[in-house]
């Protein structure tokens, strides 16, 4: 009987590339603390479609291929204001720029040019797969009573697989997350203004947390001579569910029907080094509907995160 390989013995290493598409070395400090991980080689295999005097399969040839890697990480700060979190490099490969204000905060904002790429090595108990030039998309989820997460999907060049021991991993940069609850999270704010790491004003609401999906149009382009992953567009959108008075509901429905935008923000984290602020500069609310929460009537809303001047629709701030 062959030696059993364990599905759970999975390690993912990721490092930002100097030149897009050129694989770089990875070390123990590049290890990611992940869950729900999958590695897929995506093939485009052409059928030969031959006509012969008898029935039967014409044959299929192995054609173009690329790597697709999915995983989820827990959302937590670095523990030190102004120090980038362990997942910061992953955001940069999802068309975000990283801006560090020493000793204070790290901000992530969308970009349309100058996007960065990752080399990702996926170790599955004895086999290491390498994907170069990886770019992708990310979805944020902070559910009331749950663990806040970032779910990533990356596409890259399939640089092959080798038999190798599970690489060393140093996960000290990954801090224990804090549950989304009244002790660690603030109320959802609509209509507040963002300035230097905080949101001022606006109206606050009891909520069930926040969902925000960047919906990057990430794909792998199989162009001869220059095949590569790319992000060609984005359409960030999300959802929130809040407790409103009857007067607040009527006012909100009027604003939604009049296509009146608002800002939207949620601050999670119990103190400096642990806080992550999500700020949407122009949330266009859609599809208001009722939600039953343990017999309490809540109002749920979808929203699109639209740009104002461009590359400003979403801001992720670590404080």
C-alpha positions in Angstrom: 0.0 0.0 0.0 1.4 3.4 -0.9 2.2 5.9 1.8 -0.9 8.0 2.6 -0.6 11.7 1.8 -2.5 14.1 4.0 -4.8 16.7 2.5 -4.4 18.9 5.5 -0.6 19.1 5.1 -0.8 22.1 2.9 1.5 25.1 2.9 1.2 28.2 0.7 4.1 30.6 0.2 3.7 33.9 -1.6 6.2 36.7 -2.4 5.9 39.8 -4.5 7.7 39.7 -7.8 10.3 42.3 -9.0 9.5 41.7 -12.6 5.9 40.5 -13.4 5.8 36.9 -14.4 9.3 36.1 -13.3 9.2 33.7 -10.4 11.1 34.8 -7.3 12.4 32.8 -4.3 10.1 32.1 -1.3 11.1 31.4 2.2 9.5 30.4 5.5 8.5 34.0 6.3 6.4 34.1 3.1 4.1 31.4 4.4 0.4 32.2 4.6 -2.0 31.1 7.3 -4.9 29.9 5.2 -8.1 27.8 5.2 -10.2 26.4 2.4 -7.3 26.2 0.0 -7.5 24.6 -3.5 -5.0 24.4 -6.3 -6.3 23.8 -9.8 -4.5 23.5 -13.1 -7.0 24.9 -15.6 -6.7 23.4 -19.1 -8.1 24.3 -22.5 -8.0 21.0 -24.3 -9.0 21.0 -28.0 -10.9 18.1 -29.4 -9.6 16.8 -32.8 -13.1 16.4 -34.2 -12.0 13.9 -36.9 -14.4 12.3 -39.3 -13.8 8.6 -39.9 -15.8 5.7 -41.3 -16.5 4.4 -37.8 -17.9 5.8 -34.5 -15.6 6.7 -31.7 -13.7 9.4 -29.9 -11.5 11.5 -32.1 -9.1 12.3 -29.3 -8.4 15.3 -27.2 -5.0 17.1 -26.9 -3.7 18.7 -23.8 -3.6 22.4 -24.7 -3.1 25.7 -22.9 -3.0 25.7 -19.1 -2.7 28.0 -16.1 -2.9 27.8 -12.4 -5.8 28.9 -10.3 -5.4 29.1 -6.5 -8.1 29.8 -4.0 -7.8 30.3 -0.2 -9.1 32.3 2.7 -7.1 34.2 5.4 -8.3 35.6 8.7 -8.4 39.4 8.9 -6.2 40.7 11.7 -3.8 43.6 12.1 -0.1 43.3 12.3 -0.2 44.2 16.0 1.8 47.4 15.4 0.4 50.7 13.9 2.2 51.5 10.7 3.4 48.0 10.1 1.9 46.2 7.1 -0.3 43.1 7.9 0.8 39.7 6.7 -2.0 39.8 4.0 -0.9 43.2 2.6 1.1 41.7 -0.2 -1.9 39.6 -1.3 -4.0 42.8 -1.6 -1.3 44.4 -3.8 -1.6 41.5 -6.2 -5.4 42.3 -6.3 -4.8 45.8 -7.8 -4.3 47.7 -4.5 -1.6 50.2 -3.6 0.0 50.1 -0.2 0.7 53.4 1.6 2.5 53.3 4.9 2.5 56.1 7.4 5.2 55.1 9.9 3.9 54.5 13.4 0.3 55.3 12.5 -1.4 53.4 9.7 -1.2 51.4 6.5 -3.7 52.2 3.7 -4.8 50.1 0.7 -6.5 51.8 -2.2 -7.3 50.5 -5.7 -5.1 51.1 -8.7 -5.7 50.9 -12.4 -2.1 50.8 -13.5 1.2 49.5 -12.1 -0.4 46.4 -10.6 1.9 44.0 -8.8 2.2 40.2 -9.1 3.0 37.3 -6.9 4.9 34.1 -7.1 2.9 31.5 -5.2 4.1 28.0 -4.2 1.5 25.5 -3.2 2.8 22.5 -1.3 0.5 19.5 -1.1 2.3 17.0 1.2 5.3 16.1 -1.0 4.5 18.0 -4.2 5.2 21.7 -4.7 3.4 23.6 -7.4 4.7 26.9 -8.5 2.6 29.7 -10.1 4.2 32.9 -11.4 2.8 36.3 -12.3 -0.3 35.7 -10.1 -3.0 38.3 -10.0 -6.5 38.0 -8.5 -9.5 39.2 -6.7 -10.6 39.4 -3.0 -13.8 39.4 -1.0 -14.1 40.8 2.5 -16.5 39.4 5.0 -17.1 40.5 8.6 -20.2 38.7 9.9 -21.6 39.5 13.3 -20.5 36.8 15.7 -17.9 35.4 13.2 -14.3 35.7 12.2 -13.5 38.4 9.7 -11.9 37.0 6.5 -10.4 37.8 3.1 -11.2 35.3 0.4 -8.7 35.3 -2.5 -8.7 33.8 -6.0 -5.5 34.1 -7.9 -4.5 33.2 -11.5 -1.0 32.6 -12.7 1.3 30.8 -15.1 1.7 27.1 -14.3 5.5 26.8 -13.7 5.3 23.1 -13.0 5.4 20.7 -10.1 8.2 19.0 -8.3 8.5 16.3 -5.6 9.8 18.0 -2.5 9.3 17.9 1.3 6.8 20.3 2.9 8.7 23.7 3.1 9.3 25.4 6.4 6.8 28.0 7.4 7.1 30.9 9.9 3.6 32.2 10.7 4.5 34.6 13.5 3.4 37.6 11.4 -0.1 36.3 11.4 -1.9 37.5 14.5 -5.0 35.9 16.1 -8.1 37.6 14.8 -10.8 39.1 16.9 -14.4 38.0 16.6 -16.8 40.5 15.1 -18.9 41.5 18.1 -19.8 44.4 20.5 -16.4 44.2 22.2 -14.3 44.4 19.1 -16.4 46.2 16.4 -18.0 49.5 16.0 -21.4 50.3 14.6 -21.9 50.6 10.8 -21.7 54.2 9.7 -23.5 55.7 6.7 -22.7 59.3 5.5 -19.4 59.8 7.4 -16.3 61.5 6.0 -12.9 59.9 5.9 -9.8 61.8 6.9 -6.3 60.7 8.1 -7.3 57.3 9.4 -10.7 57.9 10.8 -14.4 58.5 9.8 -16.1 61.6 11.2 -19.8 62.3 11.3 -22.5 60.3 9.6 -25.3 58.1 11.1 -24.5 54.9 12.9 -26.6 51.7 12.9 -26.7 48.4 14.7 -25.7 45.8 12.0 -24.9 42.2 11.2 -21.6 43.2 9.8 -20.5 43.9 6.3 -19.7 42.1 3.0 -17.6 43.6 0.2 -16.4 41.8 -2.9 -13.9 43.7 -5.1 -15.1 41.6 -8.1 -11.9 42.1 -10.0 -12.1 40.8 -13.6 -9.0 38.7 -13.1 -8.2 36.1 -15.8 -5.3 34.4 -17.5 -4.8 35.5 -21.1 -3.2 32.8 -23.3 -1.6 35.1 -25.8 1.3 33.5 -27.8 4.6 34.8 -26.5 3.1 36.9 -23.7 0.6 34.7 -21.8 -0.1 36.2 -18.4 -2.6 36.9 -15.7 -4.3 40.3 -15.8 -7.0 42.4 -14.1 -9.0 44.1 -16.8 -11.8 45.7 -14.7 -13.5 45.7 -11.3 -17.0 46.2 -10.1 -16.9 46.2 -6.2 -20.2 45.5 -4.5 -21.4 44.3 -1.2 -24.2 43.9 1.3 -25.2 45.1 4.8 -28.1 44.5 7.1 -29.1 47.1 9.8 -31.6 47.9 12.4 -33.6 51.0 11.5 -36.6 52.9 12.9 -39.7 53.3 10.8 -38.7 56.9 10.0 -35.1 55.9 9.1 -36.4 53.2 6.8 -38.8 55.6 4.9 -36.0 58.1 4.6 -33.5 55.5 3.4 -36.0 54.1 0.8 -36.5 57.6 -0.6 -32.8 58.1 -0.9 -32.3 54.7 -2.6 -35.2 55.4 -5.0 -33.6 58.8 -5.8 -30.2 57.2 -6.5 -28.7 59.2 -3.7 -25.2 57.8 -2.8 -23.8 57.6 0.7 -20.5 56.7 2.3 -20.2 53.5 4.2 -17.7 52.3 6.8 -17.1 49.7 9.5 -14.2 49.7 12.0 -13.2 46.4 13.5 -10.6 45.7 16.1 -10.2 46.4 19.8 -7.2 48.7 19.8 -4.1 50.1 18.0 -2.4 47.5 15.8 -5.5 45.4 15.7 -8.0 47.7 13.9 -9.0 47.5 10.3 -11.3 50.1 8.8 -13.3 49.5 5.6 -14.5 52.7 3.9 -16.6 52.9 0.8 -16.6 56.5 -0.6 -19.7 56.2 -2.9 -22.1 53.4 -2.0 -25.1 53.2 -4.3 -27.7 51.3 -2.3 -29.9 48.8 -4.1 -32.6 46.2 -3.5 -33.7 47.0 0.1 -35.5 44.1 1.7 -36.7 42.9 5.1 -34.7 40.4 7.1 -35.9 38.4 10.1 -33.3 38.2 12.9 -34.5 36.2 15.8 -37.9 37.9 15.4 -36.4 41.4 15.0 -37.2 43.3 11.7 -34.0 44.4 10.0 -33.4 46.1 6.6 -30.9 44.5 4.2 -29.4 46.4 1.3 -27.1 45.5 -1.5 -24.7 48.2 -2.7 -22.3 49.0 -5.5 -19.0 50.8 -4.6 -18.6 53.4 -7.3 -15.6 55.6 -7.9 -15.8 59.4 -7.5 -12.7 60.6 -9.3 -11.2 57.1 -9.9 -9.3 54.6 -7.8 -11.1 55.8 -4.7 -14.1 53.6 -4.3 -12.7 51.5 -1.5 -10.2 52.1 1.2 -8.8 49.5 3.7 -6.9 51.1 6.6 -4.9 49.2 9.2 -4.6 51.3 12.4 
